Amino acid sequence: MGELSTYKTLEEKEKIFSVVNFETKSQVDDFLNNLETNKKYIWRGSAQANHKLYTSLQRFWIINDMANQNENVEEYLNYVCKEALLWHGGLFKRYIENISGDKHPSIFSILSVLRHHGTATPYTDWTRNPLIALFFGSEGKARESSNQIENYFSLYAISEDHTFVKMSAKDYSYNPKEMEYIHKTIQEESINKVEFAELLGVSVEELNNKILVRKQLSVPALFKYSTSTEHAAVFRIEDFPGDEFSWGVNNNLNIINQEGLFLFNIHPTKPLEETIGLLMEHYAIKGTNTPNIPKEVRDKKVEEINKGIICYNFHKRLSTYIKNELRKYKPKITQDYLFPSFNDLSSFTQNSYMEKKQK
């Protein structure tokens, strides 16, 4: 069984992120009062400051030592998605179609639903609302530890202008440069067109038209591209309506109230912060016309991109105070708000009616 890597000290995190530490209630108040200036960020809360930004797939892969068993990430994801579409006579496919209008559920749509029901996926959950991320971070239990970093939880923020956040799956879909690789792959028949057409819900002929005639990138081909070792990718996943190819991720109550979106990180073992470093070296440095860049220059470039991720570390003794402050907002940021249940809807509506009658 493998073991997840963690940060040992707060100082270690300072080498990776732009770090701000919070120790007092007044610091929290100042932070909350200035949130209006932080609208162009996406946010993620982590109940443990020593945790790295792993996807659930990476945790699954590492803990079960899948890499040493010659397991393949792409094969695993295609398999679970196909099985999901077959579940209960195609119920899952009809479910996605009915709630999002996604008639041919893409792998991105399927994974977004599976993610919320416990399947290991290459997604990390983010939100456009910092208050929601702060709530998730403050969920950790405040137990004093001799290891300083274990006394903190973290709130991460990435600018929407960050190189790998402003790039979404739909941007890949219309990038002519990427098309050259896709066309070449299809011509070599290393992509099983029958299989991909089936997953997309179209005929092989329709798939050919969409990819080769209209010069658009199919979702399975995009997935094939982004999961290859050479082209491993980090990008944003959110709703993408379209006539040719589309996907929907706002497909349950939780993600709507949580104002959620995903970052897709396909690397089987490296957390987001490390994958971004690898990608920067590959695209921003190897892709330049200056091949012999000194190591110190390369390291500085990678550090600049990584430090575009801000990490706010809050001492856990502030958790109760933070949660009480979050209840002052409208709507209140609570567990019930972020995880609404239709099971509560009946009692809510009927009780509301009875209260109205008694006034």
C-alpha positions as CSV (number, residue, x, y, z in Angstrom):
1,M,0.0,0.0,0.0
2,G,1.4,3.4,-1.0
3,E,1.5,6.5,1.1
4,L,0.4,10.1,0.2
5,S,3.1,12.7,0.5
6,T,2.3,15.7,2.8
7,Y,3.9,19.0,3.8
8,K,6.0,18.7,6.9
9,T,6.1,22.4,7.8
10,L,4.5,25.7,7.0
11,E,7.9,26.9,5.7
12,E,7.9,24.1,3.2
13,K,4.7,25.4,1.7
14,E,6.2,28.9,1.3
15,K,8.6,27.4,-1.3
16,I,5.6,26.3,-3.4
17,F,2.8,28.9,-2.8
18,S,2.4,32.6,-1.9
19,V,1.6,32.1,1.7
20,V,-0.4,34.2,4.2
21,N,-0.9,33.0,7.8
22,F,-3.8,34.0,10.0
23,E,-3.6,33.8,13.8
24,T,-6.2,36.3,15.1
25,K,-9.9,37.2,14.8
26,S,-9.0,40.7,13.6
27,Q,-7.0,39.2,10.7
28,V,-10.0,37.1,9.8
29,D,-12.3,40.2,9.9
30,D,-9.9,42.1,7.6
31,F,-9.8,39.2,5.2
32,L,-13.6,38.9,5.1
33,N,-14.1,42.7,4.7
34,N,-11.7,42.7,1.7
35,L,-13.1,39.8,-0.2
36,E,-14.9,42.0,-2.7
37,T,-11.5,42.7,-4.3
38,N,-10.9,39.0,-4.9
39,K,-13.7,38.2,-7.3
40,K,-11.4,37.0,-10.2
41,Y,-10.2,34.0,-8.3
42,I,-11.3,30.4,-7.9
43,W,-11.1,28.9,-4.4
44,R,-10.6,25.6,-2.6
45,G,-10.7,24.9,1.2
46,S,-8.6,22.1,2.8
47,A,-9.3,21.1,6.4
48,Q,-5.6,20.1,6.8
49,A,-2.8,22.5,5.9
50,N,-0.4,19.6,5.4
51,H,-2.4,18.0,2.6
52,K,-1.3,18.4,-1.0
53,L,-3.8,19.2,-3.8
54,Y,-4.4,15.6,-4.8
55,T,-7.4,14.4,-6.8
56,S,-9.4,11.5,-5.5
57,L,-8.0,9.5,-8.4
58,Q,-4.5,10.2,-7.3
59,R,-5.3,9.2,-3.7
60,F,-6.8,6.0,-5.0
61,W,-3.9,5.4,-7.4
62,I,-1.2,5.9,-4.7
63,I,-2.8,4.2,-1.8
64,N,-3.6,1.1,-3.9
65,D,-0.1,1.2,-5.5
66,M,-1.6,1.1,-9.0
67,A,1.4,2.5,-10.7
68,N,3.5,-0.5,-9.7
69,Q,0.8,-2.8,-11.0
70,N,1.0,-1.4,-14.6
71,E,-2.5,0.1,-14.3
72,N,-3.4,2.7,-16.9
73,V,-5.4,5.9,-15.9
74,E,-7.1,6.3,-19.2
75,E,-8.2,2.7,-19.3
76,Y,-9.6,3.0,-15.8
77,L,-11.6,6.1,-16.5
78,N,-13.0,4.9,-19.8
79,Y,-14.0,1.7,-18.1
80,V,-15.9,3.3,-15.2
81,C,-17.6,5.8,-17.5
82,K,-18.8,3.0,-19.8
83,E,-20.0,0.9,-16.9
84,A,-21.9,4.0,-15.5
85,L,-23.7,4.4,-18.8
86,L,-24.8,0.7,-18.7
87,W,-26.0,0.9,-15.1
88,H,-29.6,-0.1,-14.6
89,G,-30.4,-0.3,-18.3
90,G,-28.9,3.1,-19.2
91,L,-30.5,5.0,-16.3
92,F,-27.4,7.0,-15.7
93,K,-27.3,8.3,-19.3
94,R,-31.0,9.2,-19.2
95,Y,-30.5,10.9,-15.9
96,I,-27.8,13.2,-17.3
97,E,-29.8,13.9,-20.4
98,N,-32.9,14.8,-18.4
99,I,-31.2,17.2,-16.0
100,S,-28.7,18.9,-18.3
101,G,-30.0,18.3,-21.9
102,D,-26.7,16.5,-22.6
103,K,-28.1,14.0,-25.1
104,H,-24.7,12.3,-25.6
105,P,-23.1,12.4,-22.2
106,S,-19.4,13.1,-22.5
107,I,-16.8,11.7,-20.3
108,F,-16.5,15.1,-18.6
109,S,-20.3,15.1,-17.7
110,I,-20.1,11.5,-16.5
111,L,-17.1,12.1,-14.3
112,S,-18.6,15.2,-12.7
113,V,-21.6,13.1,-11.5
114,L,-19.4,10.2,-10.4
115,R,-17.1,12.6,-8.5
116,H,-20.0,13.6,-6.2
117,H,-20.9,10.1,-5.5
118,G,-17.5,8.8,-4.4
119,T,-15.9,7.5,-7.6
120,A,-12.2,8.3,-7.9
121,T,-11.8,11.0,-10.7
122,P,-9.1,13.3,-11.9
123,Y,-11.1,16.3,-10.7
124,T,-10.4,18.7,-7.8
125,D,-13.4,20.7,-6.5
126,W,-13.1,24.5,-6.6
127,T,-15.6,27.3,-6.1
128,R,-16.0,30.8,-7.3
129,N,-17.2,31.8,-3.8
130,P,-14.4,32.2,-1.2
131,L,-16.9,32.0,1.7
132,I,-17.8,28.5,0.6
133,A,-14.2,27.4,0.3
134,L,-13.6,28.9,3.8
135,F,-16.4,26.8,5.2
136,F,-14.9,23.6,3.9
137,G,-11.5,24.5,5.2
138,S,-12.9,25.3,8.7
139,E,-14.5,21.8,8.9
140,G,-11.3,20.4,10.4
141,K,-11.2,19.5,14.1
142,A,-9.1,21.8,16.3
143,R,-6.8,19.5,18.2
144,E,-3.5,21.1,19.4
145,S,-0.6,19.2,17.9
146,S,3.1,19.5,18.6
147,N,3.6,19.5,14.8
148,Q,2.8,23.2,14.0
149,I,1.4,22.6,10.5
150,E,-1.3,20.2,11.8
151,N,-2.8,23.2,13.8
152,Y,-3.8,24.9,10.6
153,F,-6.3,24.6,7.7
154,S,-5.8,26.1,4.3
155,L,-7.7,28.2,1.8
156,Y,-6.3,28.2,-1.8
157,A,-6.9,30.8,-4.4
158,I,-5.9,30.9,-8.0
159,S,-6.4,33.8,-10.3
160,E,-8.7,33.1,-13.2
161,D,-5.9,34.6,-15.4
162,H,-3.5,31.9,-14.2
163,T,-2.1,30.1,-17.3
164,F,-3.7,26.8,-16.4
165,V,-7.0,28.1,-15.0
166,K,-8.0,30.3,-17.9
167,M,-7.5,27.3,-20.1
168,S,-10.6,25.2,-20.2
169,A,-11.5,22.0,-22.0
170,K,-13.4,24.0,-24.6
171,D,-10.3,25.9,-25.5
172,Y,-8.6,22.6,-26.4
173,S,-11.7,21.7,-28.5
174,Y,-10.9,24.5,-31.0
175,N,-7.2,24.7,-31.0
176,P,-5.9,24.0,-34.5
177,K,-2.5,23.0,-33.2
178,E,-3.9,20.2,-31.2
179,M,-6.0,19.0,-34.1
180,E,-2.8,18.0,-36.0
181,Y,-2.1,15.5,-33.2
182,I,-5.7,14.2,-33.2
183,H,-5.9,13.7,-36.9
184,K,-2.5,11.9,-37.0
185,T,-3.7,9.6,-34.1
186,I,-6.9,8.8,-35.8
187,Q,-5.2,8.1,-39.1
188,E,-2.9,5.7,-37.4
189,E,-6.0,4.1,-35.9
190,S,-4.5,4.2,-32.4
191,I,-7.9,5.6,-31.4
192,N,-10.7,3.0,-31.7
193,K,-13.3,5.1,-33.5
194,V,-16.0,2.6,-33.0
195,E,-15.4,2.7,-29.3
196,F,-15.3,6.5,-29.1
197,A,-18.3,6.9,-31.3
198,E,-20.2,4.5,-29.0
199,L,-19.2,6.5,-25.9
200,L,-20.2,9.7,-27.6
201,G,-23.5,8.3,-28.7
202,V,-23.0,8.9,-32.4
203,S,-22.3,6.7,-35.4
204,V,-18.7,6.3,-36.7
205,E,-19.7,8.3,-39.8
206,E,-21.0,11.1,-37.6
207,L,-17.8,11.0,-35.6
208,N,-15.8,11.3,-38.8
209,N,-17.8,14.3,-39.9
210,K,-17.4,16.0,-36.5
211,I,-13.7,15.5,-36.3
212,L,-12.4,15.4,-39.9
213,V,-14.9,17.5,-41.8
214,R,-15.9,20.2,-39.3
215,K,-12.4,20.2,-37.9
216,Q,-13.6,20.0,-34.3
217,L,-12.1,17.9,-31.6
218,S,-14.4,15.2,-30.1
219,V,-14.5,14.9,-26.4
220,P,-13.1,11.3,-26.3
221,A,-10.3,12.4,-28.6
222,L,-9.7,15.4,-26.3
223,F,-9.6,13.0,-23.4
224,K,-7.2,10.7,-25.3
225,Y,-5.0,13.7,-26.0
226,S,-4.9,15.0,-22.5
227,T,-4.2,11.7,-20.9
228,S,-1.3,10.8,-23.0
229,T,2.1,11.0,-21.2
230,E,3.5,13.7,-23.5
231,H,0.4,15.9,-23.4
232,A,-0.7,15.6,-19.8
233,A,-2.9,18.5,-19.0
234,V,-4.4,20.7,-16.3
235,F,-7.5,22.7,-17.3
236,R,-10.8,24.0,-16.1
237,I,-14.0,22.0,-16.4
238,E,-17.3,23.8,-16.3
239,D,-20.6,23.8,-18.3
240,F,-19.9,23.9,-22.1
241,P,-23.1,24.0,-24.2
242,G,-22.7,23.6,-27.9
243,D,-24.3,22.2,-31.0
244,E,-21.5,19.7,-31.9
245,F,-20.0,18.7,-28.6
246,S,-21.1,19.8,-25.1
247,W,-20.9,18.7,-21.5
248,G,-22.6,19.7,-18.3
249,V,-21.2,19.7,-14.8
250,N,-23.9,21.6,-12.9
251,N,-25.8,18.4,-12.6
252,N,-26.6,18.1,-8.9
253,L,-27.9,20.3,-6.1
254,N,-24.6,20.4,-4.3
255,I,-22.5,21.9,-7.1
256,I,-25.1,24.6,-7.8
257,N,-25.2,25.9,-4.3
258,Q,-21.4,25.4,-3.9
259,E,-20.9,27.5,-7.1
260,G,-18.5,24.8,-8.2
261,L,-16.2,24.0,-11.0
262,F,-13.4,21.5,-11.4
263,L,-9.8,21.5,-12.3
264,F,-8.8,18.5,-14.3
265,N,-5.4,17.0,-13.4
266,I,-4.8,13.7,-15.2
267,H,-1.3,13.0,-13.8
268,P,-1.7,9.7,-11.9
269,T,0.4,10.6,-8.8
270,K,1.5,14.3,-8.8
271,P,-0.8,16.8,-7.0
272,L,-1.9,20.0,-8.8
273,E,1.0,22.2,-7.6
274,E,3.6,19.7,-8.9
275,T,1.8,19.0,-12.1
276,I,1.7,22.7,-13.0
277,G,5.4,22.8,-12.4
278,L,6.0,19.9,-14.8
279,L,3.7,21.5,-17.5
280,M,5.4,24.8,-17.2
281,E,8.8,23.1,-17.8
282,H,7.3,21.3,-20.8
283,Y,5.3,24.1,-22.5
284,A,6.8,27.4,-21.4
285,I,10.4,26.3,-21.5
286,K,10.9,23.3,-23.8
287,G,8.4,24.9,-26.2
288,T,10.5,28.1,-26.6
289,N,13.1,28.8,-29.2
290,T,15.8,29.0,-26.6
291,P,16.7,25.3,-25.9
292,N,19.6,25.7,-23.5
293,I,18.0,27.7,-20.7
294,P,20.0,27.6,-17.5
295,K,18.5,25.6,-14.7
296,E,18.2,28.6,-12.4
297,V,16.2,30.5,-15.0
298,R,14.0,27.4,-15.6
299,D,13.4,27.0,-11.9
300,K,12.5,30.7,-11.5
301,K,9.9,30.5,-14.3
302,V,8.3,27.4,-12.7
303,E,8.3,29.1,-9.3
304,E,6.6,32.2,-10.7
305,I,3.8,30.1,-12.1
306,N,3.4,28.0,-9.0
307,K,3.4,31.0,-6.7
308,G,0.4,32.2,-8.7
309,I,-1.4,29.9,-6.2
310,I,-2.1,31.7,-3.0
311,C,-2.3,29.7,0.2
312,Y,-4.0,31.2,3.3
313,N,-3.3,29.2,6.4
314,F,-5.7,29.7,9.3
315,H,-5.1,28.5,12.8
316,K,-7.7,25.9,13.7
317,R,-8.6,27.8,16.9
318,L,-10.3,30.3,14.6
319,S,-12.6,27.7,13.1
320,T,-15.6,28.3,15.4
321,Y,-15.3,32.0,15.0
322,I,-15.2,31.7,11.2
323,K,-18.2,29.4,11.0
324,N,-20.2,31.9,13.1
325,E,-19.2,34.7,10.8
326,L,-20.3,32.7,7.8
327,R,-23.7,32.3,9.2
328,K,-24.2,36.1,9.1
329,Y,-24.2,36.1,5.3
330,K,-27.3,35.7,3.2
331,P,-27.8,33.0,2.4
332,K,-26.1,31.5,5.5
333,I,-23.1,29.4,4.6
334,T,-23.9,26.2,6.5
335,Q,-23.7,22.4,5.9
336,D,-27.5,22.3,5.1
337,Y,-27.1,25.0,2.4
338,L,-24.1,23.4,0.8
339,F,-25.5,19.9,0.8
340,P,-29.2,20.4,0.2
341,S,-31.4,17.3,0.2
342,F,-34.7,16.8,-1.6
343,N,-35.6,14.6,1.5
344,D,-35.9,17.9,3.4
345,L,-37.9,19.7,0.8
346,S,-41.3,18.3,1.8
347,S,-41.0,19.2,5.4
348,F,-39.6,22.6,4.6
349,T,-42.5,23.6,2.3
350,Q,-45.2,22.2,4.6
351,N,-43.7,23.7,7.8
352,S,-43.4,27.0,6.0
353,Y,-47.1,26.9,5.1
354,M,-48.1,26.1,8.6
355,E,-46.0,28.9,10.1
356,K,-47.6,31.3,7.6
357,K,-51.1,30.2,8.8
358,Q,-50.2,30.9,12.4
359,K,-49.1,34.4,11.8
